[in-house]
Amino acid sequence: MRNDSVTMRQIADESVRRLGQAGTVEVTKQEEVVTPDIPGLTDSPGVVQNLRLSTTLHGEPLELVQSQVYLGLEDVDRPSQRAVIELVLTAKPEQLAAVLDDFKQFVRSVRADQAA
């Protein structure tokens, strides 16, 4: 839950800074996306960003790619509060093609619970 006025892009940038503590992070793509076709999510833009991560595991170099999606969900009773949904896929570069379509399908399936 967030009750600040930070934008989705700023939240995505926070993630880059956190990951940077573990190694080198390169943002290879960052774009705002609109979400009006996903019921319950805010009409304000979400953010999709792709990252390339260089770190080490047990002293050995490790290269990873990450796709992150940030979406906002406002509290209808308290519009100043919102949940930020963070969806993340992490893979080795050579594995990405095998899992990316499933991740995209998962992201498209995210919906707010209309029963609440």
C-alpha positions as MATLAB code, in Angstrom:
seq = 'MRNDSVTMRQIADESVRRLGQAGTVEVTKQEEVVTPDIPGLTDSPGVVQNLRLSTTLHGEPLELVQSQVYLGLEDVDRPSQRAVIELVLTAKPEQLAAVLDDFKQFVRSVRADQAA';
ca = [
       0.000    0.000    0.000;
       1.187    3.468   -0.845;
      -0.317    6.712    0.378;
       2.104    9.008   -1.357;
       2.001   10.772   -4.693;
       4.953    8.909   -6.172;
       4.404    8.028   -9.827;
       4.618    4.496  -11.194;
       7.781    5.506  -13.063;
       9.357    6.643   -9.773;
       8.373    3.331   -8.160;
       9.993    1.468  -11.072;
      13.126    3.605  -10.602;
      13.168    2.617   -6.905;
      13.386   -1.009   -7.997;
      16.399   -0.264  -10.208;
      18.177    1.388   -7.272;
      17.443   -1.601   -4.987;
      18.703   -4.098   -7.558;
      21.783   -1.951   -8.100;
      22.902   -2.828   -4.585;
      23.541   -6.407   -5.766;
      25.310   -5.642   -9.029;
      25.173   -3.681  -12.242;
      21.715   -2.870  -13.611;
      20.985   -1.578  -17.098;
      17.488   -0.400  -18.009;
      16.945   -1.623  -21.567;
      13.336   -0.435  -21.853;
      10.979    1.642  -19.740;
       7.588    2.773  -20.940;
       4.270    3.802  -19.508;
       1.274    1.682  -20.395;
      -2.384    2.499  -19.948;
      -4.611    0.005  -18.173;
      -8.255    0.953  -18.879;
      -8.937   -2.541  -20.238;
      -8.115   -4.116  -16.867;
     -11.160   -3.596  -14.601;
     -10.396   -2.143  -11.185;
      -6.968   -0.813  -12.044;
      -6.359    2.900  -12.149;
      -6.583    4.712  -15.452;
      -3.198    6.260  -14.698;
      -0.311    4.702  -16.550;
       1.444    1.650  -15.302;
       5.081    1.038  -16.154;
       6.786   -1.796  -17.961;
      10.549   -1.970  -17.764;
      13.146   -4.468  -18.868;
      16.476   -4.772  -17.095;
      19.792   -6.507  -17.635;
      21.449   -7.529  -14.364;
      25.102   -8.459  -13.866;
      25.954   -9.951  -10.501;
      27.749  -12.938   -8.964;
      26.529  -16.175   -7.435;
      28.976  -18.170   -5.312;
      31.769  -16.035   -6.729;
      30.830  -16.757  -10.345;
      29.481  -14.094  -12.739;
      25.750  -14.290  -13.412;
      23.834  -12.453  -16.125;
      20.052  -12.137  -15.788;
      17.270  -10.277  -17.531;
      14.166   -9.060  -15.784;
      10.818   -7.810  -17.004;
       8.887   -5.736  -14.469;
       5.311   -4.497  -14.654;
       3.962   -1.947  -12.150;
       0.220   -1.292  -11.901;
      -1.775    0.819   -9.428;
      -5.017   -0.171   -7.726;
      -6.793    2.673   -5.924;
      -8.901    2.235   -2.803;
     -12.367    3.413   -3.907;
     -13.211    4.501   -0.351;
      -9.872    6.269    0.222;
      -8.518    7.494   -3.120;
      -5.341    8.744   -1.448;
      -4.340    5.109   -0.844;
      -3.407    2.627   -3.493;
      -1.900   -0.769   -3.831;
       0.983   -1.105   -6.225;
       1.044   -4.418   -8.020;
       4.545   -5.483   -9.028;
       4.793   -8.390  -11.471;
       8.315   -9.626  -12.209;
       9.892  -12.227  -14.472;
      13.579  -13.030  -13.964;
      15.469  -15.388  -16.270;
      18.835  -16.059  -17.822;
      19.021  -14.334  -21.215;
      18.950  -17.660  -23.057;
      15.786  -18.732  -21.146;
      13.768  -15.584  -21.786;
      12.219  -16.593  -25.111;
      10.860  -19.794  -23.570;
       8.985  -18.035  -20.744;
       8.152  -14.531  -21.986;
       4.839  -15.380  -23.687;
       3.579  -17.112  -20.515;
       4.540  -14.061  -18.467;
       2.690  -11.740  -20.851;
      -0.387  -13.962  -20.642;
      -0.168  -13.919  -16.840;
       0.066  -10.097  -16.799;
      -3.002   -9.821  -19.043;
      -4.937  -12.058  -16.620;
      -4.476   -9.773  -13.582;
      -7.837   -8.407  -12.406;
      -9.147   -6.732   -9.280;
     -11.561   -8.825   -7.215;
     -14.943   -7.358   -8.164;
     -16.716   -9.196   -5.308;
     -15.064   -7.062   -2.618;
];
